[in-house]
Amino acid sequence: MQLSGGDLQRLRQLNSLSSIRALRDARGPLTLTELAARTGLSRGSIVDVITDLHERGWIAEVEPTTGGMGRPARRYRFRADAGHVLGIDIGVHKVLAVVTDLAGRTVASGRIAVSPRTTRDERLQAMSRAVDAALVASGLTPLDLWGVAAGSLGVVDREGVVTRVEALPDWAGVDLIGHLGRQLPCPITLQNDSKLAALAEQRLGVAAGVRDLVYLHAGRRPGAALILDGRLHHGFSGATGEVGLMEITGWRTMANHLESCPAAEGASPDDAAGLVFGAARAGDPVALAAVDAYAHQLALGTAAMVLTLDPELVVLGGGFSRSADVLLPPLRRALEPHCLRVPELRPSTLGEECVALGAACLALEHVDKQFFSPEGAISRPAAPQRLT
């Protein structure tokens, strides 16, 4: 059967996509022979594909290894620095913007401090300054970005609108995508901060490769998120993981166990938990009782999600994850009476960049769909788009 011009063009595109995926997924550079084996393409087809991708700047030839017999084979790698995305974390106390390459590696960041008293307009201005700082530090301009994603506290619906947020009374309804769109001419999307933290853990953190997990944002303002079959679960209206809204869980008030503990007397609410966890670590019985009470209530909402999802893993994130050595043992004990099987519990290792990195991962998902899927095209974005 003779292929038409359109069929041949489609075949070349599919060959290029399979080659790019193989090079992106490889732990190191590949030779033509290795790439042919991974893609199932003939040597001649691989040579044509590699020549085209190299000319277009998608791949780079790696210096040959020395010391072997004969002429060293040419090796190629995916150019993760061919494009960049931006992830933004808009929180109560900070706005953090992180620039990453196409492999999710951080290139630069910008951080602006805010507070619960910061107004909506001031927080938006802080977001713009954090973005500018990250771009300056990376040596990039807004036109160099391939995609942007932002994480906000509160419930975020499918249209990218913050519909409910208790920590910041004036934040609900804010048009973050519209505000960012005036600064950044590239695809933009918005998601809840806990969901993005879960995505970061599943792609870059302690849950790398895990298909089903529950993420707990343990802090003064708790939250949760679910990863199902390797994908972030948004839900019909964006309210997945909001088990803390049920009064029976006690999530809204459970931080009071720590803030009212004598070990935190005189401390601000933001500093109280660290003092109590430190005292519990030293064996203070009153502090240990306060941590147990907190863990008991955290376990109620966690158990509801564990029984629903039956996850492989529960990740403890948020500010309290820094004291996971103190918090995880009582949490496990509190889960045992409620769960048929208590999953493995692990603390986050991504630190305060977790949400921003998850936002970058979400932006990279959109880049993959637009440029590296059979429905897409291997090229730069042509015009700004609004993603939801």
C-alpha positions as CSV (number, residue, x, y, z in Angstrom):
1,M,0.0,0.0,0.0
2,Q,1.4,3.4,-1.0
3,L,1.2,6.1,1.7
4,S,-0.2,9.6,0.8
5,G,1.7,12.7,1.6
6,G,-0.4,13.3,4.7
7,D,0.1,9.8,5.9
8,L,3.9,10.1,5.5
9,Q,3.9,13.4,7.4
10,R,1.8,11.8,10.2
11,L,4.2,8.8,10.3
12,R,7.2,11.1,10.6
13,Q,5.5,13.0,13.4
14,L,4.7,9.8,15.3
15,N,8.3,8.5,14.9
16,S,9.6,11.9,16.2
17,L,7.3,11.7,19.2
18,S,8.3,8.1,20.1
19,S,12.0,9.2,19.8
20,I,11.5,12.2,22.0
21,R,9.7,10.2,24.7
22,A,12.4,7.6,24.7
23,L,15.1,10.2,25.1
24,R,13.2,12.1,27.8
25,D,12.6,8.9,29.8
26,A,16.1,7.7,29.5
27,R,18.4,8.1,32.5
28,G,21.2,9.2,30.3
29,P,22.1,9.7,26.6
30,L,21.3,7.0,24.1
31,T,23.1,5.8,21.0
32,L,21.2,5.3,17.7
33,T,21.2,1.6,18.3
34,E,19.7,2.0,21.8
35,L,17.1,4.4,20.6
36,A,16.1,2.1,17.7
37,A,15.7,-0.7,20.2
38,R,13.5,1.4,22.5
39,T,11.3,2.8,19.7
40,G,11.1,-0.3,17.5
41,L,12.1,1.9,14.5
42,S,14.6,0.9,11.8
43,R,18.1,2.2,11.9
44,G,17.4,4.3,8.7
45,S,14.3,5.8,10.3
46,I,16.1,6.7,13.5
47,V,18.8,8.4,11.5
48,D,16.2,10.5,9.7
49,V,14.4,11.4,12.9
50,I,17.5,12.2,14.9
51,T,18.8,14.5,12.1
52,D,15.5,16.4,12.0
53,L,15.2,16.7,15.8
54,H,18.8,17.8,16.1
55,E,18.4,20.5,13.5
56,R,15.2,21.8,15.2
57,G,17.0,22.0,18.5
58,W,15.1,19.3,20.4
59,I,18.0,17.1,21.1
60,A,21.8,17.5,21.5
61,E,24.7,15.3,20.7
62,V,26.7,14.3,23.7
63,E,30.5,14.1,23.7
64,P,31.6,10.5,23.0
65,T,33.1,8.4,25.8
66,T,36.8,7.8,25.7
67,G,38.8,4.6,26.3
68,G,36.9,2.2,24.2
69,M,37.9,0.3,21.1
70,G,37.2,1.7,17.7
71,R,35.1,4.7,16.8
72,P,32.8,5.7,19.6
73,A,29.1,5.6,18.9
74,R,27.2,8.9,18.7
75,R,25.0,9.5,21.7
76,Y,22.0,11.9,22.0
77,R,20.0,13.4,24.9
78,F,16.8,15.3,25.1
79,R,17.3,19.0,25.5
80,A,15.4,19.8,28.7
81,D,16.6,23.3,28.5
82,A,14.8,23.8,25.1
83,G,11.9,25.2,27.0
84,H,10.8,26.4,30.5
85,V,7.7,26.6,32.6
86,L,6.7,28.6,35.7
87,G,5.1,27.2,38.9
88,I,3.6,29.6,41.4
89,D,2.6,29.0,45.1
90,I,0.2,31.7,46.4
91,G,0.0,31.1,50.1
92,V,-0.9,32.9,53.3
93,H,2.7,33.8,54.3
94,K,4.6,33.7,51.0
95,V,4.3,33.9,47.2
96,L,6.9,31.6,45.6
97,A,7.6,31.4,41.8
98,V,9.8,28.7,40.4
99,V,11.2,28.4,36.9
100,T,11.9,24.8,35.8
101,D,13.2,23.2,32.6
102,L,11.2,20.6,30.7
103,A,12.5,17.9,33.0
104,G,11.1,19.7,36.1
105,R,14.5,20.7,37.3
106,T,14.5,24.1,39.1
107,V,16.4,26.8,37.3
108,A,15.6,29.8,39.5
109,S,13.0,31.1,41.9
110,G,11.6,34.3,43.4
111,R,10.0,34.7,46.8
112,I,7.9,37.5,48.3
113,A,6.7,37.5,51.9
114,V,3.1,38.2,52.6
115,S,0.8,37.8,55.7
116,P,-2.8,37.1,56.6
117,R,-3.3,40.8,56.6
118,T,-2.1,41.3,53.0
119,T,-5.0,42.5,50.9
120,R,-6.1,40.9,47.6
121,D,-4.5,43.6,45.5
122,E,-1.3,43.5,47.5
123,R,-1.1,39.7,47.2
124,L,-1.6,40.0,43.5
125,Q,1.2,42.5,43.3
126,A,3.4,40.2,45.4
127,M,2.7,37.5,42.9
128,S,3.8,39.7,40.0
129,R,7.0,40.6,41.8
130,A,7.8,37.0,42.6
131,V,7.3,36.1,38.9
132,D,9.6,39.0,37.9
133,A,12.2,38.0,40.4
134,A,12.2,34.3,39.1
135,L,12.5,35.4,35.5
136,V,15.3,37.8,36.2
137,A,17.2,35.2,38.2
138,S,16.7,32.7,35.3
139,G,17.7,35.1,32.6
140,L,14.4,34.5,30.8
141,T,11.6,36.8,29.6
142,P,7.9,36.1,29.7
143,L,8.1,35.2,26.0
144,D,10.4,32.3,26.9
145,L,7.9,30.5,29.1
146,W,5.9,27.6,27.5
147,G,3.4,27.4,30.3
148,V,2.4,28.6,33.7
149,A,0.5,27.0,36.6
150,A,-0.4,28.5,39.9
151,G,-1.5,27.0,43.2
152,S,-3.8,28.8,45.5
153,L,-5.3,28.0,48.9
154,G,-9.0,27.3,48.8
155,V,-11.3,25.3,46.6
156,V,-10.5,25.9,42.9
157,D,-13.2,24.9,40.3
158,R,-12.8,23.6,36.8
159,E,-12.8,27.1,35.4
160,G,-9.8,28.1,37.5
161,V,-11.8,30.2,39.9
162,V,-11.2,30.2,43.7
163,T,-14.7,29.5,45.0
164,R,-14.1,29.2,48.7
165,V,-11.3,30.0,51.0
166,E,-11.5,30.6,54.8
167,A,-8.0,31.8,55.6
168,L,-8.3,34.9,53.4
169,P,-11.8,36.5,53.4
170,D,-11.2,38.6,50.3
171,W,-9.6,35.9,48.1
172,A,-12.6,34.0,46.9
173,G,-13.5,34.9,43.3
174,V,-10.1,36.4,42.5
175,D,-9.3,36.2,38.7
176,L,-5.8,34.8,39.0
177,I,-5.6,33.6,35.4
178,G,-6.7,37.0,34.1
179,H,-4.2,38.8,36.3
180,L,-1.3,36.5,35.2
181,G,-2.4,36.7,31.6
182,R,-1.7,40.4,31.5
183,Q,1.9,39.6,32.6
184,L,2.6,36.3,30.9
185,P,1.6,35.6,27.2
186,C,1.5,31.8,27.5
187,P,-0.9,29.0,28.6
188,I,-2.0,29.5,32.2
189,T,-3.8,27.2,34.6
190,L,-4.8,27.3,38.3
191,Q,-5.2,24.5,40.9
192,N,-5.6,24.1,44.6
193,D,-2.3,24.1,46.5
194,S,-2.7,20.8,48.3
195,K,-3.5,19.1,45.0
196,L,-0.3,20.5,43.5
197,A,1.7,19.4,46.5
198,A,0.4,15.9,45.9
199,L,1.4,16.1,42.3
200,A,4.9,17.2,43.1
201,E,5.3,14.3,45.6
202,Q,4.1,11.8,42.9
203,R,6.4,13.2,40.2
204,L,9.5,14.4,42.1
205,G,9.2,13.4,45.8
206,V,8.8,10.5,48.1
207,A,5.8,9.1,46.2
208,A,7.6,9.0,42.8
209,G,6.0,6.3,40.7
210,V,3.2,5.5,43.2
211,R,-0.2,5.2,41.4
212,D,-2.6,5.7,44.3
213,L,-1.8,8.0,47.3
214,V,-3.4,10.3,49.8
215,Y,-1.5,13.6,50.5
216,L,-2.0,15.4,53.8
217,H,-1.2,19.0,54.2
218,A,-0.6,19.1,58.0
219,G,-0.4,22.6,59.4
220,R,-2.5,25.3,60.9
221,R,-4.7,25.2,57.8
222,P,-4.9,21.5,56.9
223,G,-5.8,20.1,53.5
224,A,-5.6,16.9,51.5
225,A,-5.5,15.6,48.0
226,L,-5.7,12.4,46.0
227,I,-3.7,10.8,43.3
228,L,-5.7,8.1,41.4
229,D,-4.0,5.7,39.0
230,G,-1.1,8.1,38.7
231,R,-3.1,11.2,38.0
232,L,-4.2,14.1,40.1
233,H,-7.9,13.8,40.9
234,H,-9.7,17.1,40.6
235,G,-13.3,15.9,41.1
236,F,-16.5,17.3,39.5
237,S,-16.3,20.7,41.2
238,G,-12.7,20.7,42.6
239,A,-13.7,19.9,46.1
240,T,-11.9,16.5,46.4
241,G,-9.9,16.1,49.6
242,E,-11.9,18.8,51.5
243,V,-12.8,16.3,54.3
244,G,-11.9,19.0,56.8
245,L,-15.1,20.8,56.0
246,M,-16.9,18.0,58.0
247,E,-17.2,19.2,61.6
248,I,-16.9,15.6,62.8
249,T,-13.3,15.4,61.7
250,G,-12.3,18.3,63.8
251,W,-9.7,19.5,61.2
252,R,-10.7,23.1,61.5
253,T,-9.9,23.3,65.2
254,M,-7.3,20.5,65.7
255,A,-4.4,22.9,65.7
256,N,-5.8,24.3,69.0
257,H,-4.4,21.2,70.7
258,L,-0.9,22.4,69.9
259,E,-1.5,26.1,70.3
260,S,-3.1,25.8,73.8
261,C,-0.4,23.4,75.1
262,P,1.6,24.8,78.0
263,A,4.8,24.0,76.0
264,A,3.8,26.8,73.6
265,E,2.8,29.4,76.2
266,G,3.5,32.9,75.0
267,A,4.3,31.8,71.5
268,S,2.5,33.1,68.4
269,P,0.1,30.6,66.7
270,D,2.6,30.2,63.9
271,D,5.4,29.2,66.2
272,A,3.4,27.1,68.7
273,A,3.4,23.8,66.9
274,G,7.2,23.7,66.5
275,L,7.6,24.3,70.3
276,V,5.2,21.6,71.1
277,F,6.7,19.1,68.7
278,G,10.1,19.9,70.2
279,A,8.9,19.3,73.7
280,A,7.2,16.1,72.7
281,R,10.5,14.9,71.1
282,A,12.2,15.6,74.4
283,G,9.6,13.4,76.2
284,D,7.3,16.1,77.8
285,P,4.1,14.1,78.7
286,V,1.8,17.1,78.3
287,A,3.3,17.9,74.8
288,L,3.0,14.2,73.9
289,A,-0.7,14.2,74.9
290,A,-1.3,17.3,72.7
291,V,0.4,15.7,69.7
292,D,-1.7,12.6,70.3
293,A,-4.9,14.6,70.4
294,Y,-3.9,16.4,67.1
295,A,-3.0,13.1,65.5
296,H,-6.3,11.5,66.6
297,Q,-8.3,14.2,64.8
298,L,-6.1,14.2,61.7
299,A,-6.6,10.4,61.5
300,L,-10.4,10.8,61.3
301,G,-10.4,12.6,57.9
302,T,-7.4,10.6,56.7
303,A,-9.2,7.3,57.5
304,A,-12.2,8.4,55.4
305,M,-10.0,8.9,52.4
306,V,-7.9,5.7,53.0
307,L,-11.1,3.6,53.2
308,T,-12.4,5.1,50.0
309,L,-9.2,4.9,48.0
310,D,-7.2,2.1,49.6
311,P,-4.0,3.9,48.6
312,E,-0.5,2.4,48.6
313,L,0.9,5.4,50.4
314,V,-0.1,8.4,52.6
315,V,2.3,11.4,52.4
316,L,2.6,13.8,55.3
317,G,3.3,17.3,53.9
318,G,2.8,20.8,55.0
319,G,4.7,22.7,57.7
320,F,4.2,20.0,60.4
321,S,6.0,17.4,58.2
322,R,9.2,18.8,59.5
323,S,8.3,17.1,62.8
324,A,7.2,13.8,61.1
325,D,9.4,11.8,63.5
326,V,7.1,13.0,66.3
327,L,3.7,13.1,64.4
328,L,3.7,10.0,62.3
329,P,3.8,7.3,65.1
330,P,0.7,8.6,66.8
331,L,-1.0,9.1,63.5
332,R,-0.4,5.5,62.6
333,R,-1.7,4.3,65.9
334,A,-4.8,6.5,65.5
335,L,-5.5,5.1,62.0
336,E,-5.3,1.5,63.0
337,P,-8.8,1.2,64.6
338,H,-10.4,2.8,61.6
339,C,-8.6,1.2,58.6
340,L,-8.8,-2.3,57.2
341,R,-5.2,-1.8,56.1
342,V,-3.0,1.2,57.2
343,P,-1.0,2.2,54.2
344,E,2.7,3.2,54.5
345,L,3.2,6.7,55.8
346,R,6.1,8.9,54.5
347,P,7.0,12.5,55.2
348,S,7.5,15.0,52.4
349,T,11.1,15.8,51.5
350,L,10.3,18.7,49.0
351,G,10.1,21.4,51.7
352,E,8.4,24.8,51.1
353,E,8.9,24.5,47.3
354,C,6.4,21.6,47.1
355,V,3.4,23.5,45.8
356,A,5.4,25.6,43.3
357,L,7.1,22.5,42.0
358,G,3.7,20.8,41.7
359,A,2.5,23.8,39.7
360,A,5.5,23.4,37.4
361,C,4.6,19.7,37.0
362,L,1.0,20.7,36.0
363,A,2.3,23.2,33.5
364,L,4.5,20.5,32.1
365,E,1.5,18.2,31.7
366,H,-0.1,20.8,29.4
367,V,3.2,21.2,27.5
368,D,3.2,17.4,27.0
369,K,-0.4,17.5,25.7
370,Q,0.3,20.4,23.4
371,F,3.6,19.5,21.9
372,F,4.4,15.8,22.7
373,S,1.1,14.0,22.0
374,P,-0.2,12.5,18.8
375,E,-2.8,15.3,18.8
376,G,-0.2,18.0,19.3
377,A,2.7,19.3,17.3
378,I,6.4,19.4,18.2
379,S,6.7,23.2,18.1
380,R,6.6,26.3,20.3
381,P,3.3,27.8,21.4
382,A,2.0,30.2,18.8
383,A,-0.3,32.3,20.9
384,P,-1.5,32.8,24.5
385,Q,-4.2,30.3,25.7
386,R,-6.4,30.0,28.7
387,L,-6.2,26.5,30.2
388,T,-8.6,25.0,32.7
